[in-house]
C-alpha cells in the first residue's frame, strides 16, 4: 500500500517538475482552463453541477476509471525506470 502511494507521489512530482513535457503541457492547459471556468462560472452553479454528477443514478455510472486516475496511472515512475 505504501509503495503504491509512493509511486503515485512520484508521478505527481514528475508532473509538477517538468520531467515529462507532454504531461506537463496537458496539466498546464488543464489548469488554465480550470482557472477560466472557475472565474467565469458562479460558485453555486459549479457546486450544483458537482453534486449532480456525484449523486447521479447507478444506471449512468461507468466502470472505467476516472480520467485523472487513468492519466496518473499511465505516467512513468522511478520504479518503472529501474526495470
Contact map, one row per residue, 1 for C-alpha under 8 A:
11111000000000000000000000000000000000000000000000000000000000000000000000000000000
11111100000000000000000000000000000000000000000000000000000000000000000000000000000
11111110000000000000000000000000000000000000000000000000000000000000000000000000000
11111111000000000000000000000000000000000000000000000000000000000000000000000000000
11111111100000000000000000000000000000000000000000000000000000000000000000000000000
01111111110000000000000000000000000000000000000000000000000000000000000000000000000
00111111111000000000000000000000000000000000000000000000000000000000000000001110000
00011111111100000000000000000000000000000000000000000000000000000000000110001000000
00001111111110000000000000000000000000000000000000000000000000000000000000000000000
00000111111111000000000000000000000000000000000000000000000000000000000000001100000
00000011111111100000000000000000000000000000000000000000000000000000000100111000000
00000001111111110000000000000000000000000000000000000000000000000000000100000000000
00000000111111111000000000000000000000000000000000000000000000000000000000000000000
00000000011111111111000000000000000000000000000000000000000000000000000000001000000
00000000001111111111001100100000000000000000000000000000000000000000000000000000000
00000000000111111110000100000000000000000000000000000000000000000000000000000000000
00000000000011111110000000000000000000000000000000000000000000000000000000000000000
00000000000001111111100100000000000000000000000000000000000000000000000000000000000
00000000000001111111100100000000000000000000000000000000000000000000000000000000000
00000000000001100111111100000000000000000000000000000000000000000000000000000000000
00000000000000000111111110000000000000000000000000000000000000000000000000000000000
00000000000000000001111111000000000000000000000000000000000000000000000000000000000
00000000000000100001111111100000000000000000000000000000000000000000000000100000000
00000000000000110111111111110000000000000000000000000000000000000000000000000000000
00000000000000000000111111111000000000000000000000000000000000000000000000000000000
00000000000000000000011111111100000000000000000000000000000000000000000000000000000
00000000000000100000001111111110000000000000000000000000000000000000000000000000000
00000000000000000000000111111111000000000000000000000000000000000000000000000000000
00000000000000000000000011111111100000000000000000000000000000000000000000000000000
00000000000000000000000001111111110000000000000000000000000000000000000000000000000
00000000000000000000000000111111111000000000000000000000000000000000000000000000000
00000000000000000000000000011111111100000000000000000000000000000000000000000000000
00000000000000000000000000001111111110000000000000000000000000000000000000000000000
00000000000000000000000000000111111111000000000000000000000000000000000000000000000
00000000000000000000000000000011111111100000000000000000000000000000000000000000000
00000000000000000000000000000001111111110000000000000000000000000000000000000000000
00000000000000000000000000000000111111111000000000000000000000000000000000000000000
00000000000000000000000000000000011111111110010000000000000000000000000000000000000
00000000000000000000000000000000001111111100000000000000000000000000000000000000000
00000000000000000000000000000000000111111100000000000000000000000000000000000000000
00000000000000000000000000000000000011111110110000000000000000000000000000000000000
00000000000000000000000000000000000001111111110000000000000000000000000000000000000
00000000000000000000000000000000000001001111111000000000000000000000000000000000000
00000000000000000000000000000000000000000111111100000000000000000000000000000000000
00000000000000000000000000000000000000001111111110000000000000000000000000000000000
00000000000000000000000000000000000001001111111111000000000000000000000000000000000
00000000000000000000000000000000000000000011111111100000000000000000000000000000000
00000000000000000000000000000000000000000001111111110000000000000000000000000000000
00000000000000000000000000000000000000000000111111111000000000000000000000000000000
00000000000000000000000000000000000000000000011111111100000000000000000000000000000
00000000000000000000000000000000000000000000001111111110000000000000000000000000000
00000000000000000000000000000000000000000000000111111111000000000000000000000000000
00000000000000000000000000000000000000000000000011111111000000000000000000000000000
00000000000000000000000000000000000000000000000001111111000000000000000000000000000
00000000000000000000000000000000000000000000000000111111100000000000000000000000000
00000000000000000000000000000000000000000000000000011111110110000000000000000000000
00000000000000000000000000000000000000000000000000000011111110000000000000000000000
00000000000000000000000000000000000000000000000000000001111110000000000000000000000
00000000000000000000000000000000000000000000000000000000111110000000000000000000000
00000000000000000000000000000000000000000000000000000001111111000000000000000000000
00000000000000000000000000000000000000000000000000000001111111100000000000000000000
00000000000000000000000000000000000000000000000000000000000111110000000000000000000
00000000000000000000000000000000000000000000000000000000000011111000000000000000000
00000000000000000000000000000000000000000000000000000000000001111100000000000000000
00000000000000000000000000000000000000000000000000000000000000111110110000000000000
00000000000000000000000000000000000000000000000000000000000000011111110000000000000
00000000000000000000000000000000000000000000000000000000000000001111111000000000000
00000000000000000000000000000000000000000000000000000000000000000111111100000000000
00000000000000000000000000000000000000000000000000000000000000001111111110000000000
00000000000000000000000000000000000000000000000000000000000000001111111111000000000
00000000000000000000000000000000000000000000000000000000000000000011111111100000000
00000001001100000000000000000000000000000000000000000000000000000001111111100000000
00000001000000000000000000000000000000000000000000000000000000000000111111100000000
00000000000000000000000000000000000000000000000000000000000000000000011111110000000
00000000001000000000001000000000000000000000000000000000000000000000001111111000000
00000000001000000000000000000000000000000000000000000000000000000000000001111101100
00000011011001000000000000000000000000000000000000000000000000000000000000111111100
00000010010000000000000000000000000000000000000000000000000000000000000000011111110
00000010000000000000000000000000000000000000000000000000000000000000000000001111111
00000000000000000000000000000000000000000000000000000000000000000000000000011111111
00000000000000000000000000000000000000000000000000000000000000000000000000011111111
00000000000000000000000000000000000000000000000000000000000000000000000000000111111
00000000000000000000000000000000000000000000000000000000000000000000000000000011111
